[in-house]
Every structure is written in structure tokens, then in C-alpha cells.
Amino acid sequence: MKTNIIVRQTTEADYPIVYNLIKTAFETAEHRDGTEQDFAVDLRNGGNYLPELDLVAELDGHLAGHIMFTKTYVAQPDGSKYDVLMVAPLSVLLEYRNKGVGSTLMKEGFRIAEASGYGAAFLLGDPSYYQRFGYKPSYLYGIGHEIYPAEYLLAREIISGALKDVTGTVNM
């Protein structure tokens, strides 16, 4: 059965619905701290917010999922900063999982990111889930973080070769 998933930019009217969607979706997540919905609000109100990369998925007339890509950077050994994206959070309501909602959101995010000139995205997540989107442990690119465990810090080149000459620490 083919489902018609509509992905569009999140509107201000969606914010309260998205807040509850994130909270509800993370109630069943294996790794959560219970503040994911507040983190999304903080990101939206921060200086690195990209409204064109704050996306919702509609299925059967209901909001089924949400993803947000925000600006961040890799601090390189020479002191320079290489601009990248952070993906957080990706949320899909339980009743809409395994229907392609998360994949559709991620792919549309990559499409917009590439058109905007962003070469790479980072996230903290389950490698066995996110590898389907092309994410790999960031240490394979020579990029790490002071706090987060290496096995969960993942990177994906949106534009092939974007991380070829980049090393350092990602700001998350």
C-alpha cells in the first residue's frame, strides 16, 4: 500500500502540535531524557535556526512526524570553523512508524540542505537505525566530541567529499 506523505515547512501554528508530537514520540524511544521537545523549542529560538529545515510530515491529514536541521560547525585544529548541520530531533509518532515517514523527512531535509549549500549533517543516535540514511560514525572522518560517545555521534556527507579535508570537534 502506497502512502501519501506530505512534507512541508513547519508553521508557527504547528508549534504546539509539534511540541506534543516530539514529547509523545520520545516516550517510546529507547534513548531519551524527556526534554527533547524543549530542546527543539530552544533550537527554534536560537541563532542557528533554519526555518526552511524545520519540517513536518502529514499522513492521512494528521501530523505524523517532524525533523529539524540547525546550523552548527566543526572546530578544526587550525582554529577555523567548518559549517555543517545538526539533525535533532527526528520524531515519528508510534502509529505512523515503519511507513516511511522518517525516511521521507530525512530525504527532503537532505534535498533542501544540499540546495542551500550544506555539505554534511551530524546527529546523536542509534547507528543501526541511522545507517539507512548514509550516516557513519563521525570518527571515521576524524571528527569527534568531548562528551558524547563516539559510537552514537554520526555524520553524513550530503555532498560527496564534503568532509574529506575536515577534522576536529563538532559543536552539538
BELKAHU-V438228 format. One record per run of one state. SS is the DSSP state (@ for helix, = for strand, . for the rest). FROM is the first residue (numbers start at 1). TO is the last residue. Records with the same first field share a line. If there is no record, write none. Layout:
SS = FROM-TO + FROM-TO
This chain:
. = 1-4 + 10-11 + 27-35 + 45-50 + 60-61 + 76-80 + 93-93 + 97-100 + 116-119 + 125-126 + 134-135 + 142-142 + 145-152 + 158-167 + 171-172
= = 5-9 + 54-59 + 62-75 + 81-92 + 120-124 + 136-137 + 143-144 + 153-157 + 168-170
@ = 12-26 + 36-44 + 51-53 + 94-96 + 101-115 + 127-133 + 138-141
